[in-house]
Amino acid sequence: MSCTSIQTARGAVTIRSTSADDAPRLRALRVEALTSSPTSFGSDVSDVDVHDWVKVATGDADNAAFVAEHAGQLIGMAGGYRSTRRKERHHADIWGVYVQPNWRRMGLAQALLNATVEWARDAGVAIVKLTVVPESGARGCYERCGFKVTGVDPAALCWDGRYYDELLMHRWTNPNAPAGV
């Protein structure tokens, strides 16, 4: 994916794929997301150090990460991965969609999602999936990007003794997707 520039009320923002040099800042942004919005993600801050962030930032044929950058600062992120299992390679999952609060409602999350879907389509993926906790407020953004709810995973997350359902959502990467799906 090439870089895309978006003009916002706060200045130009670049949407781009990540590189190894982004690893420390990508990790820090992930920690920020998990700390500030713990019920919006299945991962916990304790999971962050399990990942090799250089590998996450570098990506490969089955993994990609994208960032929104303004004045050298990472202000948003999204990632995608697809299974290496033969029967599951037709779909990819989106993870970690996050935009810092003071940059929200400017189209950055949509741009990050679209970059991730574009990566998946270019990799030969037919359908992209994600989950969202209804209380997070992100559902509307996902629906504007063409994602549809396909079901509910009850009590998918538990945080501070409270259970949270997750909505299962999908989007076909090709506009000529199978009818009725």
C-alpha positions in Angstrom: 0.0 0.0 0.0 1.2 3.4 -0.8 0.9 6.3 1.6 -2.4 8.3 1.7 -2.7 11.8 3.0 -5.9 13.0 4.7 -6.5 16.7 5.4 -8.1 17.2 8.9 -8.9 20.3 10.9 -5.7 19.6 12.8 -3.5 19.2 9.8 -2.4 16.6 7.3 -2.3 12.9 8.5 -0.5 10.2 6.6 -2.0 6.7 6.5 0.8 4.1 5.8 2.1 0.7 6.4 4.6 0.3 9.2 8.3 -0.6 9.1 10.7 -2.0 11.6 11.7 1.5 12.6 8.1 2.0 13.9 8.2 -0.9 16.3 8.8 1.0 19.6 6.2 3.7 18.7 3.7 1.1 17.5 4.1 -0.9 20.8 3.7 2.3 22.8 0.5 3.2 20.8 -0.8 -0.3 21.5 -0.2 0.0 25.2 -2.0 3.4 25.1 -5.0 1.8 23.4 -5.2 -1.1 25.8 -4.8 1.1 28.8 -7.3 3.8 27.8 -9.9 1.5 26.4 -9.5 -1.9 28.1 -13.0 -3.2 27.2 -12.5 -2.4 23.5 -9.9 -5.1 22.9 -9.5 -8.8 23.6 -5.8 -8.2 24.5 -4.6 -6.9 27.8 -1.5 -4.7 28.4 0.2 -7.9 29.8 -0.1 -9.4 26.3 1.9 -6.7 24.7 5.4 -8.0 25.5 4.5 -11.4 24.1 4.8 -10.0 20.6 8.0 -9.2 18.6 7.0 -5.6 17.7 9.7 -5.5 14.9 8.0 -8.5 13.3 4.5 -6.9 13.8 5.7 -3.6 12.3 7.6 -5.3 9.4 4.7 -7.6 8.4 4.8 -10.4 5.8 2.4 -12.0 3.4 0.0 -12.9 6.2 0.3 -9.9 8.5 0.2 -6.2 8.2 0.0 -3.1 10.4 -1.0 0.4 9.4 -0.6 3.7 11.2 -2.0 7.3 11.0 0.9 9.7 11.5 0.9 13.5 12.1 4.1 15.5 12.5 6.1 12.4 13.2 3.7 11.1 15.9 1.7 7.9 15.5 -1.9 8.8 16.4 -3.7 5.7 15.1 -3.3 2.1 14.1 -4.9 -1.0 12.7 -3.6 -4.5 11.9 -4.6 -7.5 9.9 -3.6 -11.1 9.8 -4.7 -14.2 8.0 -4.3 -17.8 9.1 -1.7 -20.0 7.5 -4.1 -22.9 7.7 -5.1 -24.0 4.2 -8.9 -24.0 4.8 -8.8 -20.5 6.4 -6.6 -18.5 4.1 -9.6 -17.0 2.4 -10.3 -14.8 5.3 -8.4 -12.3 7.4 -9.0 -10.7 10.8 -8.6 -7.1 11.7 -7.1 -6.2 15.1 -6.1 -3.2 17.1 -8.1 -0.4 15.5 -7.3 2.6 17.6 -7.2 6.4 17.1 -6.2 8.7 19.9 -9.2 10.5 21.4 -8.3 14.0 20.2 -8.0 12.7 16.6 -11.3 10.9 16.4 -14.3 11.7 14.1 -11.9 12.9 11.4 -12.1 9.7 9.2 -8.8 8.3 10.4 -10.2 5.0 11.7 -12.1 4.5 8.4 -8.9 5.2 6.4 -7.0 2.7 8.6 -9.7 0.1 8.1 -9.8 0.7 4.4 -6.0 0.3 4.2 -6.2 -3.0 6.0 -9.0 -4.3 3.7 -7.0 -3.2 0.7 -4.0 -5.2 2.0 -6.2 -8.2 2.5 -7.8 -7.9 -1.0 -4.3 -7.6 -2.6 -3.2 -10.7 -0.6 -6.1 -12.7 -2.2 -8.3 -12.6 0.9 -12.1 -12.9 0.1 -13.6 -11.8 3.4 -12.3 -9.7 6.4 -13.7 -10.2 9.9 -13.5 -8.3 13.2 -15.2 -8.1 16.5 -16.5 -5.1 18.4 -17.9 -4.5 21.9 -21.1 -2.6 21.4 -20.3 -0.2 24.3 -17.1 0.9 22.5 -18.9 3.1 20.0 -16.8 1.8 17.1 -19.7 -0.1 15.5 -20.9 2.9 13.5 -17.5 3.4 12.0 -17.2 -0.2 11.0 -20.7 -0.1 9.4 -19.7 3.0 7.4 -16.8 1.0 6.1 -19.1 -1.7 4.9 -18.9 -4.2 7.7 -22.1 -6.1 8.7 -23.0 -7.8 12.0 -23.2 -11.6 11.6 -23.7 -12.6 15.2 -22.9 -12.1 18.8 -20.3 -13.8 21.0 -21.9 -13.6 24.5 -19.6 -12.8 27.4 -16.6 -12.8 25.0 -14.6 -10.5 27.4 -14.5 -10.1 31.1 -13.0 -7.0 32.6 -13.2 -6.0 36.3 -15.8 -8.6 37.0 -18.1 -7.5 34.2 -18.9 -9.5 31.0 -18.9 -7.9 27.6 -20.5 -9.4 24.5 -18.7 -8.9 21.1 -20.5 -8.4 17.8 -19.0 -10.5 15.0 -18.7 -8.4 11.8 -17.5 -9.1 8.3 -16.9 -7.3 5.0 -16.2 -8.9 1.6 -13.1 -7.5 -0.1 -14.7 -7.8 -3.6 -17.8 -5.8 -4.3 -19.1 -8.8 -6.3 -19.3 -11.0 -3.2 -21.5 -14.1 -3.2 -25.2 -13.2 -3.1 -27.0 -13.6 0.2 -23.9 -13.6 2.3 
